[in-house]
Amino acid sequence: MTHHLAVVDMQYVFADPTSPWATPRYREAATGVRRLLPAFGDDVTFTRFVAPPEPEGAWRAYYAQWPFALQPPDAPLWHLTDGFSALAPHVLDAPSFGKWTPELAERVAPHGRLVLAGVSTDCCVLSTALAAADAGVEVLVAADACAGANDTAHAKALDVMDLYQPLIKVTTVAGVRALLGR
């Protein structure tokens, strides 16, 4: 079985403490991500949440609430942080919370296992995990390489994902590395 790491949305918009979308434990999640990366080599996809050129449907109301985010994909708030750009062999942009796109599905392949890390646990990580599991992919969530909007939301999202066993398993960086024998 192959293992693929998806690092979800490690971007300035979530790292900057002054951002309306700041994730308080972003730095802890980044540390966990750095501990995971060597175990996966080229089997890593970094994702970026980006605003659509023109919001449609319910996204119109969403961006009416968050107009600061209506910036092009090359805007600084969407850049990866912590030198991750240099460590990102593959970057997938999506204007949606869930990053389980055809591109990511192809990288994981039908017999692969998806390992998730990143932010925010209670939004984009959760949305990605549920969609991948629904597609029949086994998902491991490295809890200590994720961070939520706050500690309570992080814990609740992990609890919800853990309800989906055996499709989704919440584990740790050490648990993932042990599984991979690294």
C-alpha positions in Angstrom: 0.0 0.0 0.0 1.3 3.4 -0.9 1.0 6.4 1.5 0.5 9.9 0.4 0.8 13.0 2.6 -1.5 16.0 1.9 -0.5 19.1 3.8 -3.6 21.2 4.0 -3.4 25.0 3.7 -0.2 26.0 5.5 -0.6 29.6 4.4 0.0 33.0 5.7 -3.7 33.8 6.0 -3.9 31.2 8.7 -0.5 31.8 10.3 -0.7 35.5 10.7 -2.0 36.3 14.2 -3.6 39.5 12.8 -5.5 37.7 10.1 -9.3 37.2 10.7 -8.6 33.5 9.8 -5.7 33.1 12.2 -5.2 29.6 13.6 -3.7 30.0 17.1 -1.7 26.8 17.2 -0.4 27.1 13.6 3.2 27.0 14.7 2.7 23.6 16.5 1.0 22.2 13.4 3.9 23.4 11.2 6.4 21.7 13.6 4.4 18.4 13.2 4.3 18.8 9.4 8.1 19.3 9.3 8.4 16.0 11.3 6.2 14.2 8.8 7.8 15.4 5.5 11.0 13.3 5.5 8.9 10.1 5.8 7.1 10.7 2.5 9.7 11.9 0.0 7.9 12.9 -3.2 4.6 11.5 -2.1 3.5 14.9 -0.7 0.9 17.3 -2.0 0.6 20.8 -0.4 -2.8 22.4 -0.8 -3.7 26.1 -0.9 -7.1 27.5 -0.3 -7.6 30.4 -2.8 -10.5 32.6 -3.5 -12.4 32.1 -6.8 -12.2 34.8 -9.4 -16.0 35.3 -8.9 -17.8 33.6 -6.0 -20.9 31.7 -7.0 -23.8 30.2 -5.0 -23.4 30.2 -1.3 -19.8 31.4 -1.7 -21.2 34.8 -2.5 -22.5 35.2 1.1 -19.3 33.7 2.5 -17.1 36.3 0.7 -19.6 39.1 1.6 -18.7 38.2 5.2 -14.9 37.9 4.4 -14.2 40.4 1.6 -10.5 40.7 2.6 -10.0 37.2 1.1 -11.1 38.1 -2.4 -7.6 38.3 -3.6 -5.9 36.6 -6.6 -4.0 33.3 -6.0 -0.6 35.0 -6.1 -1.5 37.4 -3.3 0.8 37.1 -0.3 -1.9 35.9 2.1 -2.2 32.7 0.0 1.5 31.9 0.0 2.8 28.9 1.9 4.7 29.7 5.1 7.8 28.3 6.9 9.8 27.6 3.8 7.2 25.0 2.7 7.3 26.3 -0.8 10.8 24.9 -1.2 9.7 21.6 0.3 6.5 21.3 -1.8 7.0 19.0 -4.8 3.3 19.3 -5.7 0.9 22.2 -4.9 -2.8 21.9 -5.5 -4.9 25.1 -5.4 -8.7 24.9 -4.7 -11.4 27.5 -4.0 -13.1 25.1 -1.7 -12.6 23.8 1.9 -12.3 20.2 0.8 -9.1 19.4 -1.1 -10.2 15.9 -2.3 -10.0 16.9 -5.9 -9.5 14.6 -9.0 -5.8 15.7 -8.9 -5.3 14.6 -5.3 -7.3 11.4 -5.9 -5.0 10.6 -8.8 -1.9 11.2 -6.7 -3.2 8.9 -3.9 -4.4 6.3 -6.5 -7.1 3.7 -5.8 -5.0 1.6 -3.4 -3.3 4.3 -1.5 -3.7 5.6 2.0 -4.0 9.4 2.6 -2.3 11.0 5.6 -3.6 14.5 6.4 -1.9 17.3 8.3 -2.5 21.1 8.3 -5.1 23.7 9.1 -7.7 24.1 10.0 -8.7 20.8 11.5 -12.4 21.9 11.9 -12.7 23.2 8.3 -10.4 22.2 5.4 -8.8 19.1 7.0 -12.3 17.8 8.1 -13.8 18.5 4.6 -10.9 16.7 2.9 -11.0 13.7 5.2 -14.7 13.1 4.8 -14.7 13.4 1.0 -11.6 11.1 0.7 -13.2 8.5 3.0 -16.5 8.7 1.1 -14.5 7.9 -2.0 -13.2 4.7 -0.3 -9.7 5.9 0.6 -8.3 5.1 4.1 -7.4 8.3 5.8 -5.0 8.9 8.7 -5.1 12.3 10.4 -2.0 13.3 12.3 -3.6 15.2 15.1 -0.5 16.9 16.4 0.3 18.1 12.8 -3.0 19.9 12.6 -4.5 23.0 14.3 -8.0 24.3 14.5 -9.7 27.7 14.8 -9.3 27.1 18.5 -8.5 24.1 20.8 -12.2 23.2 21.3 -13.0 23.2 17.6 -9.8 21.2 16.9 -10.8 18.6 19.5 -14.4 18.4 18.3 -13.3 17.9 14.6 -10.9 15.1 15.7 -13.7 13.5 17.6 -16.0 13.7 14.6 -13.4 12.2 12.2 -12.7 9.4 14.7 -16.4 8.4 14.4 -15.7 7.3 10.8 -13.3 4.4 11.8 -12.1 2.4 10.0 -12.3 4.8 7.1 -10.7 7.6 9.1 -8.2 7.1 11.9 -7.0 9.9 14.1 -3.4 9.3 15.1 -0.1 11.2 15.8 3.0 12.1 13.9 4.8 9.3 15.8 2.0 6.9 14.9 2.3 7.7 11.2 6.0 7.4 11.2 5.8 4.0 13.1 3.3 2.7 10.5 5.7 3.7 7.8 8.7 2.2 9.6 10.5 5.5 9.7 
